[in-house]
């Protein structure tokens, strides 16, 4: 299953670009009616110039550009989309986006960015989609996100973040998709997700999560899709998911869980779970879980990969194949 927000974002971008008859860049000579420009030449080492004032979309991707001047986008007041993925950018000047009041989509995927100026998005209040996927960012700065009140999608996956400052996303009231996957996060506390009332999809796959603090999801009541797979979680607080009335899919596969006694909201009536790849103890607790799954018709993803690790005589058995009397004692 493709869970990555980055994949979703790039798919949308690809669909959009297919429908464009973009002019090449640098735009020489400039077609009189051109508003979109695209170039992806590996030989390009400097950001193009000469874009007309009416430009709506610029795509400069798959090039050898390693830097961009602070005035590179000056005068492009109508620009709505800027795609700078798959370049060699190591830094961005603080005022780069100061002249782009209508910028709604910014893609910086797969560059070499190690940091961003604190106020780089100070004038980017129209921004709705921001992808910083696959860079080398190690520190999250709350000041990046404070002006972005309209942001809907934020992809921070495949970076080097070890923690998230408290209330870092606290002003992103319109955010629906947040991807923090494949970083180095070790724990998840309630303050990290404060201020995200509309968040529907949270991706935390492939971190180093060892624990999640009880109440961590109280600030995201609209959450529908939660991905916690490929971490090192050995236990979860019983009431962790209970505040999530709209939860539709929970993936905790490939962790270190031996038992699962989580409670869910009675309003979460269409729930799917992926419990595969964990070392399940098939005792009375697992018996209770299987009984609950069947009683409420909960969809179990990767059911045949959800198997017993103990006791020894049940090792390798599919947990849902066991009759009630076959489970071990607690």
C-alpha positions as CSV (number, residue, x, y, z in Angstrom):
1,X,0.0,0.0,0.0
2,X,1.3,3.5,-0.9
3,X,0.9,5.5,2.2
4,X,3.4,8.3,1.5
5,X,2.0,11.9,1.3
6,X,5.0,12.7,-0.9
7,X,3.8,10.1,-3.5
8,X,0.3,11.7,-3.4
9,X,1.7,15.2,-3.7
10,X,3.9,14.3,-6.7
11,X,1.1,12.3,-8.3
12,X,-1.0,15.5,-8.2
13,X,1.8,17.5,-9.6
14,X,2.4,15.0,-12.4
15,X,-1.3,15.0,-13.3
16,X,-1.2,18.8,-13.5
17,X,1.9,19.0,-15.6
18,X,0.5,16.5,-18.1
19,X,-2.3,18.9,-18.9
20,X,0.1,21.8,-19.5
21,X,1.8,22.9,-22.7
22,X,4.7,24.4,-20.9
23,X,7.2,26.6,-22.7
24,X,10.9,25.8,-22.2
25,X,13.0,27.9,-19.9
26,X,14.8,30.1,-20.1
27,X,12.0,31.6,-22.1
28,X,13.8,33.0,-25.1
29,X,12.0,34.2,-27.1
30,X,9.0,34.5,-24.7
31,X,5.7,33.4,-26.3
32,X,3.1,36.1,-25.9
33,X,0.5,33.9,-24.2
34,X,2.8,31.7,-22.1
35,X,2.1,31.4,-18.4
36,X,3.8,28.1,-17.6
37,X,7.5,27.2,-18.1
38,X,9.3,23.9,-17.6
39,X,12.9,22.8,-17.9
40,X,14.8,19.7,-16.7
41,X,18.2,19.9,-18.3
42,X,21.1,18.2,-16.3
43,X,23.4,20.8,-17.9
44,X,21.6,23.7,-16.4
45,X,23.7,25.2,-13.5
46,X,22.1,28.6,-13.0
47,X,18.5,29.5,-12.4
48,X,16.8,30.8,-15.5
49,X,15.8,34.5,-15.9
50,X,13.5,36.4,-18.2
51,X,10.1,35.0,-17.0
52,X,7.2,37.3,-17.9
53,X,5.2,39.0,-15.2
54,X,2.1,36.9,-15.9
55,X,3.9,33.6,-15.2
56,X,1.7,31.2,-13.2
57,X,3.9,28.1,-13.0
58,X,7.7,27.5,-13.1
59,X,9.2,24.0,-13.1
60,X,13.0,23.8,-12.9
61,X,13.7,20.2,-12.0
62,X,16.4,17.6,-12.5
63,X,19.2,20.1,-13.0
64,X,22.6,20.9,-11.5
65,X,21.5,24.2,-9.9
66,X,23.1,24.4,-6.5
67,X,22.1,27.9,-5.5
68,X,19.5,30.5,-6.3
69,X,19.7,34.3,-5.9
70,X,17.5,36.3,-3.6
71,X,16.1,38.3,-6.5
72,X,15.5,35.3,-8.8
73,X,11.7,35.5,-8.5
74,X,11.2,39.2,-8.1
75,X,8.4,40.6,-10.2
76,X,6.6,37.3,-10.6
77,X,3.6,38.5,-8.5
78,X,1.2,36.1,-10.1
79,X,3.2,32.9,-9.6
80,X,1.1,30.1,-8.1
81,X,3.3,27.1,-8.4
82,X,7.0,26.6,-8.1
83,X,8.6,23.2,-8.6
84,X,12.3,22.9,-7.8
85,X,12.6,19.2,-7.1
86,X,15.7,17.0,-7.9
87,X,18.2,19.8,-8.0
88,X,21.4,20.4,-6.0
89,X,20.2,23.2,-3.8
90,X,22.1,23.4,-0.5
91,X,20.5,26.6,0.8
92,X,17.9,29.2,0.0
93,X,18.1,33.0,0.6
94,X,15.7,34.4,3.2
95,X,13.9,36.7,0.8
96,X,13.4,34.3,-2.1
97,X,9.6,34.1,-1.8
98,X,9.0,37.7,-0.6
99,X,7.4,38.8,-3.9
100,X,5.1,35.8,-4.4
101,X,1.8,36.6,-2.6
102,X,-0.2,34.0,-4.6
103,X,2.2,31.1,-4.4
104,X,0.1,28.1,-3.5
105,X,2.4,25.1,-4.2
106,X,6.1,24.8,-3.5
107,X,8.0,21.5,-4.2
108,X,11.6,21.3,-2.9
109,X,11.8,17.5,-3.0
110,X,15.2,15.8,-3.3
111,X,17.6,18.6,-2.8
112,X,20.5,19.0,-0.4
113,X,19.0,21.5,2.0
114,X,20.5,21.4,5.5
115,X,18.6,24.4,6.9
116,X,16.2,27.2,5.9
117,X,16.2,30.8,7.1
118,X,13.8,31.4,10.0
119,X,11.5,33.8,8.1
120,X,11.7,32.3,4.7
121,X,7.9,31.9,4.4
122,X,7.0,35.2,6.1
123,X,5.1,36.4,3.0
124,X,3.8,33.0,1.8
125,X,0.4,33.2,3.4
126,X,-1.3,31.7,0.3
127,X,0.8,28.5,0.4
128,X,-1.3,25.3,0.5
129,X,1.2,22.6,-0.4
130,X,4.8,22.4,0.8
131,X,7.1,19.5,0.1
132,X,10.6,19.3,1.7
133,X,10.8,15.6,1.2
134,X,14.2,14.0,1.0
135,X,16.5,16.8,2.0
136,X,19.1,16.9,4.8
137,X,17.2,19.1,7.3
138,X,18.0,18.3,10.9
139,X,16.2,21.0,12.9
140,X,12.6,22.0,12.6
141,X,12.0,25.7,13.1
142,X,8.4,26.7,14.2
143,X,9.0,30.1,12.5
144,X,8.9,28.4,9.1
145,X,5.2,27.4,9.6
146,X,3.8,30.3,11.7
147,X,2.7,32.4,8.6
148,X,1.2,29.4,6.7
149,X,-2.4,29.5,7.9
150,X,-3.7,28.1,4.6
151,X,-1.3,25.2,4.4
152,X,-3.2,21.9,3.6
153,X,-0.3,19.5,2.9
154,X,3.1,19.4,4.5
155,X,5.7,16.7,3.6
156,X,8.8,16.6,5.9
157,X,9.7,13.0,5.2
158,X,13.1,11.5,4.6
159,X,15.1,14.2,6.5
160,X,17.1,14.0,9.7
161,X,14.8,15.3,12.4
162,X,15.3,13.8,15.8
163,X,12.5,15.7,17.5
164,X,9.7,18.1,16.9
165,X,9.5,21.3,19.0
166,X,6.3,21.7,21.1
167,X,3.6,23.5,19.2
168,X,5.7,23.6,16.1
169,X,2.6,23.2,13.9
170,X,0.3,25.0,16.3
171,X,-0.9,27.6,13.7
172,X,-1.6,25.2,10.9
173,X,-5.4,25.1,11.5
174,X,-6.1,24.0,7.9
175,X,-3.5,21.2,7.6
176,X,-5.1,17.9,6.6
177,X,-1.9,15.9,5.6
178,X,1.3,15.7,7.6
179,X,4.2,13.4,6.6
180,X,7.1,13.0,9.1
181,X,8.1,9.5,8.0
182,X,11.6,8.2,7.7
183,X,13.2,10.6,10.2
184,X,14.8,9.8,13.6
185,X,11.9,10.6,16.0
186,X,12.0,8.6,19.2
187,X,8.9,9.7,21.0
188,X,5.6,11.4,20.3
189,X,4.2,13.8,22.9
190,X,0.8,15.7,22.9
191,X,2.4,19.1,22.3
192,X,3.7,18.0,18.9
193,X,0.3,17.7,17.4
194,X,-1.4,20.6,19.1
195,X,-3.3,23.1,16.9
196,X,-4.2,20.7,14.1
197,X,-8.0,20.3,14.3
198,X,-8.4,19.3,10.6
199,X,-5.6,16.9,10.3
200,X,-6.8,13.7,8.6
201,X,-3.7,11.9,7.6
202,X,-0.5,11.5,9.8
203,X,2.4,9.4,8.5
204,X,5.1,8.5,11.1
205,X,6.4,5.4,9.4
206,X,10.1,4.5,9.5
207,X,11.2,6.5,12.5
208,X,12.7,5.3,15.7
209,X,9.6,5.6,17.8
210,X,9.9,3.7,21.0
211,X,7.0,5.3,22.9
212,X,3.9,7.4,22.3
213,X,2.7,9.4,25.3
214,X,-0.9,8.9,26.4
215,X,-3.0,11.8,25.0
216,X,-0.7,12.3,22.0
217,X,-3.7,12.4,19.6
218,X,-6.1,14.5,21.6
219,X,-5.2,17.5,19.5
220,X,-6.1,15.8,16.2
221,X,-9.8,14.9,16.5
222,X,-10.4,14.6,12.7
223,X,-7.6,12.1,12.1
224,X,-8.7,9.3,9.8
225,X,-5.4,7.6,8.6
226,X,-2.6,7.0,11.1
227,X,0.6,5.2,10.0
228,X,3.0,4.0,12.7
229,X,4.6,1.0,10.9
230,X,8.3,0.2,10.9
231,X,9.1,1.7,14.3
232,X,10.2,0.0,17.5
233,X,7.0,0.3,19.6
234,X,6.8,-2.4,22.2
235,X,3.6,-1.1,23.9
236,X,0.9,1.5,23.5
237,X,-1.3,3.3,26.1
238,X,-4.7,1.6,26.2
239,X,-6.6,4.9,25.6
240,X,-4.3,6.3,23.0
241,X,-6.7,6.0,20.1
242,X,-9.9,6.5,21.9
243,X,-10.2,10.3,21.1
244,X,-10.2,9.5,17.4
245,X,-13.9,9.3,16.4
246,X,-13.1,9.3,12.7
247,X,-10.3,6.8,12.6
248,X,-10.5,4.6,9.5
249,X,-7.1,3.0,9.1
250,X,-4.4,2.3,11.7
251,X,-1.1,0.7,10.7
252,X,1.1,-0.5,13.5
253,X,2.8,-3.3,11.5
254,X,6.4,-4.2,11.9
255,X,6.9,-3.0,15.4
256,X,7.7,-4.9,18.6
257,X,4.2,-5.3,19.9
258,X,3.5,-8.6,21.7
259,X,0.0,-7.5,22.9
260,X,-2.6,-4.9,21.9
261,X,-5.2,-3.8,24.3
262,X,-6.0,-0.4,22.7
263,X,-9.5,1.0,23.1
264,X,-11.3,2.8,20.2
265,X,-14.1,5.3,19.9
266,X,-17.5,3.7,19.4
267,X,-18.0,6.3,16.7
268,X,-15.1,4.8,14.6
269,X,-17.4,2.3,13.0
270,X,-15.4,1.6,9.8
271,X,-12.0,0.7,11.2
272,X,-9.2,-1.1,9.4
273,X,-6.0,-2.4,11.2
274,X,-2.7,-3.6,10.1
275,X,-1.1,-5.6,12.9
276,X,1.3,-7.7,10.8
277,X,5.0,-8.2,11.4
278,X,4.8,-8.0,15.3
279,X,5.9,-10.7,17.7
280,X,2.4,-11.5,19.0
281,X,1.9,-13.5,22.2
282,X,-1.1,-15.7,21.5
283,X,-2.5,-15.8,25.0
284,X,-5.7,-14.7,26.6
285,X,-5.1,-11.1,25.5
286,X,-4.8,-12.1,21.9
287,X,-7.9,-14.2,22.3
288,X,-9.8,-11.1,23.5
289,X,-8.5,-9.1,20.6
290,X,-9.5,-11.7,18.0
291,X,-12.9,-11.9,19.5
292,X,-13.3,-8.1,19.4
293,X,-12.1,-8.0,15.7
294,X,-14.8,-10.5,14.7
295,X,-17.6,-9.0,16.8
296,X,-17.2,-5.6,15.3
297,X,-16.2,-6.7,11.8
298,X,-12.9,-4.8,11.9
299,X,-10.9,-5.2,8.7
300,X,-7.6,-6.8,9.3
301,X,-5.0,-5.9,6.7
302,X,-2.2,-8.5,5.9
303,X,-4.1,-11.0,8.0
304,X,-2.0,-14.0,7.0
305,X,1.2,-12.1,8.1
306,X,-0.3,-11.5,11.6
307,X,1.1,-14.5,13.3
308,X,2.0,-15.9,16.7
309,X,5.5,-15.6,18.1
310,X,4.7,-17.3,21.4
311,X,4.0,-19.7,23.1
312,X,6.4,-22.0,21.3
313,X,3.7,-24.5,20.2
314,X,1.7,-21.7,18.4
315,X,4.7,-20.1,16.7
316,X,4.0,-19.2,13.1
317,X,0.2,-19.7,13.4
318,X,-2.1,-17.0,11.9
319,X,-3.7,-15.5,15.0
320,X,-7.2,-15.3,13.4
321,X,-7.1,-19.1,12.5
322,X,-7.0,-20.1,16.2
323,X,-10.2,-21.3,17.9
324,X,-10.9,-19.7,21.3
325,X,-9.7,-22.7,23.2
326,X,-6.4,-22.9,21.4
327,X,-4.9,-19.7,22.8
328,X,-2.3,-19.9,25.6
329,X,-3.0,-18.8,29.1
330,X,-1.9,-15.4,30.5
